[in-house]
Amino acid sequence: MGIVELLGLAGSVSLLSGWRLYLTIFVTGLAMRLQWISLPENLQILDALANPWVLAISAFGAVAEFFADKILWLDSAWDTIHTAIRPLGGALLALAVVDAGDPVWQVVVFLLGGGAALVSHGAKSGARALVNTSPEPVSNAVVSTGEDIATGGLLFLAFANPVAALVIASLMLILCLILIYKGFRLWRKIVSNGS
């Protein structure tokens, strides 16, 4: 796997960890366990994700997140709790994917992976907080289900075609930054009108 493919895979799992950390870990581990994907030698550190204990814990977390994310306002509480967990998970997954021998490169990848997960987590949390203000309860479940499907599909794309995944990860990052910017402007408008 070349540097572009590694960056595509690392960027994808980092960004998707900001949405669905447990699902990202579970799908990656399951794909490895069932040999849907074979990792090159430099990525063998990810074999830990195929461990039955890791699979069981991440599956439990994914199921808990699936249901918590469908319930109005519980999803925002869940996101708040995971504000530190998802970026750290994204950073560690990116670091495991790149597996650089140079300590400087390891720090750079760790920070970029954590930053990407934090940006996607912030965009998801902000967008979901806005969806929660909707008077009907259906939109929350629809948005959450869309996130579940997008995460699973993008993970499989990342494993099948890391270059395409790099393009999509870049577009996702831009979209997340736009959502954060628009959410901040809306928040600032609400605060200034309330003063």
N, C-alpha and C positions, 0 to 999 in steps of 0.2 A: 504494500500500500504506500503510495507516494504522499508527499506533504499535503497536497490539495485534498486527497481523499481523507487523510487523518484529520485535517482541519474541518472538513465537512462533517465527519462523524462526531468529532469533539464538539463542534458548534451546535449540532443538532441535539445531542443528548443533553448538553448544558441548557439550551433554551427550553427543551421539552421538560427538563427537570423542574423548571420554574412553574410549569403548569401542573404536571403530574409526576412527581418524583418517584413514588412507589410503583406506579405503572411502568415508568421508564426502566427502573431497575428490574422489575419482574419480567417484562417482555424481553429485555436484553439477556437476562439470565436464562429464561426459558428457550430463547432462540439458540443459545449456546448449548444448553443441556440436550435439546433435541437435534442438535447439529444442523440447524437451519442455516447457521452462519459458522464459518470457520475463521478464526482470527489468525493473523500472521504472528510470528514469534514475538514481535515487540508488543503485542497486545495480550499476551497470555496472562497478565495480571488480572484481567477481567474474568478469568475462570472462576474467581471467588463468587461472582454473581450467579453462577450455575450451581452453587452449593445448595443442597436441599434446605438447610436452615435459612439461608438468605432468600431463597425462593418462597418459603413458607411465610417469613416475616414480611417480605415485600408484597406478597399476595394478600395477606391480612390487611396491610396498610392500604393497598389499592382498593380493596372492597370497602374498607372504612371510609376512604376518601370519596369513593364513588357515591355512597349514600349521603355522607355529610355535605357533599357539594351540591346535592339536589334540594336541600332544605333551606328555605329562605332564612337568611341571617346566620344560620349555623355555618354556611359556607364562608362567610366573612370572618367568623371566629376561627374557623379552621385555617384560613389563609393567614390570619394574624399570628397564630401559633407557629405556622410554618415559614414565617418571614426569615428566620435564621436557618432553618433546616434545609429548605429547598436550595438556596444559593450555595450552601456548604456541600450539599449532595451534588449539585451541578459542577462545582469546582473539582470535587474529588473524581467524578466520572470523567471530566475532561482531562484531568491529570493522568488518570489510568489509561485513557485512550492514547494520549500522545506518548506517555512513558519516556520522556526525554531524559537522557543521562546527565545533561548539563543542569546544575542547580538553578542557574539564572533562568533558563528556559522553563524549568519546572514552576518557578514562582510566577513567571509571566502567564503560563497556561492556567495555573491555579486561579490567578486574579481575573483573567479574561473569562474563564469558565464560570466562576462565581458571579462575575459582573453580568454575564449573559443570562444566567439563571435569575439573578435579582431583577434585571430589567423585565424579563418575561413574567416573573412573579408579580412585579409591581403593576404591569399592564393588566394582567389577569385579575388581580385583586381589585384594582380601581374600576375596571369594567364591570366586574361582578357586583361591586358596591352600588354602581349606578343601576344595574339591572334589578337589584333588590328594592329600589325605590318604585318599581313598577307596581301598580295596584293588583295585577293579576299574578297568580303563582306559577303559571305555565312557562313563562319566559326563562325563569331561573333554571328549570329542568332542561329546557331546550338548549340553552347556551352551554350548560354543563355537559350534556350528551354530545354536543358538537365538539367540545374540548376533548372528550374521551376518544371520539372517532378520529379527530385530527391527530392526537398524540399517537395512537396506535398506527395509523396510516403513515405518518411521517417517520416513525421509528423504523417501520419495515422499508420505507424508501431509503432511509439513511444507511441501512445495512445492504440493500440491493444496489444502490447507486450513490455513493458518498459525494460525488461531484454535484449531482442534482440536489442532493441534500444540502450542500454548501450554499447553493443558489437560494434554495427555499429558506434556509436558516438566516441568510442575509436579509431576505425580504421580510421574514418574521421579526427580525431585530429592528428593522426600519419601522414596521407596523407597530411594534411594541413601543418604540420611542415616540411615535406620533400619538398613540393612545395615552401615554403618560403625559405628554405635553398638553393635549386637549383636556385631559382630566384635571391637570393643574390649573389651566386657564378657567375651566368651569368652577373649580373650587375657589379660586381667587375671586371670581365674579360673585359667587354666592356669599363669600365672606365680606366683600366690600359692600354688597347690597344690604347685608344684615347689620352692618355697623352704623 
